Amino acid sequence: MTRRAHWLAGVVTGMSNMGELLDALKAADSDAAAPTKSVVADLFSFASQKVNEAIDAVQEPGMPLETISRWARQAPLQALATAFLVGVMTARRRRR
């Protein structure tokens, strides 16, 4: 048995009902260090900044994304049809 299973077995044998077990498990989970809102906000802002930098780098003239967006502006119906076909091919490949 693992360490957690031993702990759980000891908790279960000392409990008289399921409510006490649930209370013990909730207390164990609440003791774990939960990230604070400021830490989560900092991580989110850092991640969004990196994504924005990557988008800016890809949209420079001559890069593939800029070429595709220019082509889509010149021929929107053909771009829509191409995107649809790529989506169908991707969906079929994932089903397998």
Secondary structure, 3 states (H helix, E strand, C coil): CCHHHHHHHHHHHHCCCHHHHHHHHHHHHHHCCCCCHHHHHHHHHHHHHHHHHHHHHHCCCCCHHHHHHHHHHHCHHHHHHHHHHHHHHHHHHHHC
